[in-house]
Amino acid sequence: MQTITTKYLGATNYRGARIKASTTGGVNKIVSYNYEKSGIKNHEWAIHELNLKLAWSGELVAGSPNKGGDSYIWVFVDGSDRVELLPF
C-alpha cells in the first residue's frame, strides 16, 4: 500500500516556505506555500501537484503525527483494508 507524507519546509535565506509531498516509493514534489490558504489546504495542494506525476485515484485520509500540524501522513481508504477498532 502506498502512502503520501506531506511536510512543511520553512523559509530560508534563498527560498520561501514550501510543502514537500513524498510517496513511500520515493516520488516527491515540492510546491510553494500559499499564505492565502490554510495550512491543511497547502498540504492538499501539494498532493494534487504530486498526483500530476502519478495519476493515482482514490480517497485519501490524513493524520498528523504531531500537534503543530506541520506534517501529515495520507493513506488511501479502501473498504477491504479497514479495521474496526473496538473500545477497551
N, C-alpha and C positions, 0 to 999 in steps of 0.2 A: 504494500500500500504506500502510495506517495503522500507526503505531507509538504506543506509550504510553511516556511518560517519568515516572518517579516520583522525587521529591526530598524529602529530609528538610529540614524547616524547624525550626530551633532555637527554644527558648522565648524569649519576650520578657518585658518587664515586665507585659504585658497578656494574653498568651496562652501556653498551654503548647506543648510541641513538637507538630509536626504532620507529616503526609506529604501532598504535593500530587501528584496524578496528572493528567497532561495528554496529550491526543491531539495529533497533528500537525495536526488540523483545528481546534484551539483550544478544545475542550471540556475542562473540568477539574473536579476535585473535591478538596477538602481534608478530611482526616479527622484526628482527634486521635490522637496517638501513644499506643499501649497498651504500657506498660512490662512487662506480663506476657508479651508476645510477643517473639520475636526480631526483629532488625532487618528481615530479609527478609520475615517474616510480616506486618509492618506495611505494607510496600510492596504485598504481595499483597492485603491487606485494602483498601487504597486503590483498587486496580484493580477489586476486586469492587464497591465502592461506586460507582465511576465507571460501571461497566457497568450499574448500575440505570438510568442515564440512556440508555445506548446500546443495550443488549440485543444486544451482539455475541456471537458464539460462535466457538470455535476453541481451539487450543492455543497458548499463549504461551511463549516462552523469553526469558530475561533475561541481560543482561551489565552489568557496572558499568564505567563509563569511568574510575573512579579506585580506588585501593586502599582508601580509607576505607569504601566501600560505602554512602555517603550518598545516592547516586542510581543509578538503573538505567534502562536502555533495554530495552523489551519489544517483541518483534516476533512476529507470527503465523507459525506453522510451516505451510507449505503445500508439499506434495510437488513441485509444479511450479516453486517458487521456490528450491529447494535447490541449492546449488552445492557440489560436492565439491572441497575444497582438497587439492592434491597436495603431498607434501613436496618440498623442494628437493633 
